[in-house]
């Protein structure tokens, strides 16, 4: 018996990193998975990998820009059309965007980060809720971060940190609103995880505003706070499955404890 046997999961940003790790893990536990991502080639490759790893040998990939309402609606509708239901929703896609001093950060750069990380989370939940209600309940997960919740020390990451704090506030509002329908809503807050997020990070003059802090013995915490997508995927599996049936409205830090100091 898999922990997600019979379940259908929709995962944004599933072509890479944390989203792909969770998709593989969910499929191993019996879920049928749809990944939605803007990277067509990587998404198709991930779909094939998920089908190979999965118990049910069925996965779907949909090209989708998560900041576009129509695209998100379409991806969720296609998932339900193909698999017949929806039980688990993982709003995970995100970018670091531009990190720069506030006076240099341009309005369109601010907007892009907020739309990709925060508005997309609302859009994903907005279009998924009717399907979760129809299934009689479900589990919503959101990838936030230690940034904006426990640490504020990444220089120039004002837009990113604001988007990540906003996701946790939204998660708590949604948890309270949706509990009566048997829908749980939780967030994971990863620390440093080895993924491809650096490819979507642009830094300008951050050295000018950095607050230098020296940790002579390196970062504290398990593995010096360095994690892999699989470390987050197992936590997501817990939150997606019945193992966490009485857990809603929490942010769960997945950082080896490193953000307790920094
Ligand atoms: P990643 O770049 O490896 O994966 C992110 C995926 O999201 C990519 O496949 C990318 O194509 C997709 N994506 C980006 N913008 C999109 C858009 N507009 N529409 C659709 N798909 C889009 O990075 P990751 O580290 O796996 O990031 C996943 C989430 O984890 C993000 O929300 C990120 O903020 C969060 N996070 C990451 C870390 C870390 O250290 N890697 C730490 C804390 C939080």
Boltz pocket constraint, residues with backbone or C-beta under 6 A from the ligand:
constraints:
  - pocket:
      binder: B
      contacts: [[A, 12], [A, 13], [A, 14], [A, 15], [A, 16], [A, 17], [A, 18], [A, 19], [A, 36], [A, 37], [A, 38], [A, 39], [A, 64], [A, 65], [A, 66], [A, 67], [A, 92], [A, 93], [A, 94], [A, 95], [A, 96], [A, 116], [A, 117], [A, 143], [A, 144], [A, 145], [A, 146], [A, 189], [A, 190], [A, 191], [A, 192], [A, 193], [A, 194], [A, 195], [A, 196], [A, 197], [A, 198], [A, 200]]
      max_distance: 6.0
